[in-house]
Amino acid sequence: LDLSTFFLGRPLTAPLMNASGVWCNVNGQLHALAESEAGAMVTKSCTLLRRDGNPEPRYHTLSMGSINSMGLPNEGHQYYLDYAERHDYENKPLFFSVAGLTLDDNLTIVAQIQDAYTPALLELNLSCPNVPGKAQIGYDFDALDVILAEISSAYSRPFGVKLPPYFDTAHFDEVADILNRYEKVNFITCINSIGNGLMIDMDSETVLIKPKQGFGGIGGEYVLPTALANVNAFHSRCPKKSIIGCGGVSTGEHVFMHLLAGASLVQVGTALYEQGPEIFVRLKTELATIMQEKGYKTIREFQGKLKTL
Ligand SMILES: CC(C)(C)CCc1c(C(=O)O)[nH]c(=O)[nH]c1=O
């Protein structure tokens, strides 16, 4: 059974990778991903300088997923550039996630990726903060247009964007229109966590994480329907771009759904956080079993072929 797939013309041994931020902050974790059955991998979104991130507890497991307000803890962009220099690209492609705190920081980091001639693929995290008091870039459509114009002129290679979830058809339309004006944006990763959720501990009657009065991004099973919708919405609106699915994946069925909805590569976040990189072995096996049962020999036979009624 052929689980290999093609992403932007690159052969991948499996349509699976980690979600940025999970199991990818430090060299030991990155090495574990490189050695895993994942077909690709991505680094933690980086800022110009190293950051401790928010006070703990800042991640909590929930009955059907997770809540986090990590606060962009990362080793600073140079650390991940050093990793990118050592990475074995024959083994699997590396994505390089960037979430600069300002547009200038993003441009500085991207210029250094450019100068490093690294084969890593840039994934621009559009949940990166904006001017304080304003919505994140992904929800501020003017700022979105500006950052894509600036990065497109500062970076000579194609790149991708990590989008927050959208919940309104008018937003799917508006964001797709903006993205389609940038041909250098050749992939779209949907979705980042659903922002500013809140969960409560019944015994102590308190929130579960310390930062932001307990508010944090929601991941896991809770977000699967929203993730599938965003994958399918951008797959149908951006025919010239590849979609990476992210959100709610913990079984082969979820991987199959993301591929059917239009993803050509699927990221795993919460379930990877909980189960570690061995999860990719199970997801490959489960996906292969589903394909066997359905009589599919390759992913291409069903990828993007979600039927409507
Ligand atoms: C939310 C930000 C801190 C602005 C970006 C980093 C990030 C974080 C994080 O580092 O808190 N968590 C997520 O679920 N998604 C993200 O993109």
The ligand as an SDF file (V2000), in Angstrom:
LIG
                    3D

 17 17  0  0  0  0  0  0  0  0999 V2000
   -0.4380   32.5420   19.9130 C   0  0  0  0  0  0  0  0  0  0  0  0
    0.9420   33.1270   19.6940 C   0  0  0  0  0  0  0  0  0  0  0  0
    1.7140   33.1050   21.0120 C   0  0  0  0  0  0  0  0  0  0  0  0
    0.7900   34.5630   19.2470 C   0  0  0  0  0  0  0  0  0  0  0  0
    1.6710   32.3590   18.5720 C   0  0  0  0  0  0  0  0  0  0  0  0
    2.2650   30.9990   18.9690 C   0  0  0  0  0  0  0  0  0  0  0  0
    1.2190   29.9610   19.2400 C   0  0  0  0  0  0  0  0  0  0  0  0
    1.0300   29.4060   20.4910 C   0  0  0  0  0  0  0  0  0  0  0  0
    1.8430   29.8050   21.6770 C   0  0  0  0  0  0  0  0  0  0  0  0
    3.1070   29.7660   21.6080 O   0  0  0  0  0  0  0  0  0  0  0  0
    1.1900   30.1430   22.6990 O   0  0  0  0  0  0  0  0  0  0  0  0
    0.0570   28.4640   20.7180 N   0  0  0  0  0  0  0  0  0  0  0  0
   -0.7580   28.0340   19.7000 C   0  0  0  0  0  0  0  0  0  0  0  0
   -1.6610   27.1830   19.9030 O   0  0  0  0  0  0  0  0  0  0  0  0
   -0.5900   28.5410   18.4490 N   0  0  0  0  0  0  0  0  0  0  0  0
    0.3590   29.5020   18.1760 C   0  0  0  0  0  0  0  0  0  0  0  0
    0.4590   29.9440   17.0160 O   0  0  0  0  0  0  0  0  0  0  0  0
  1  2  1  0
  2  3  1  0
  2  4  1  0
  2  5  1  0
  5  6  1  0
  6  7  1  0
  7  8  2  0
  7 16  1  0
  8  9  1  0
  8 12  1  0
  9 10  2  0
  9 11  1  0
 12 13  1  0
 13 14  2  0
 13 15  1  0
 15 16  1  0
 16 17  2  0
M  END
$$$$
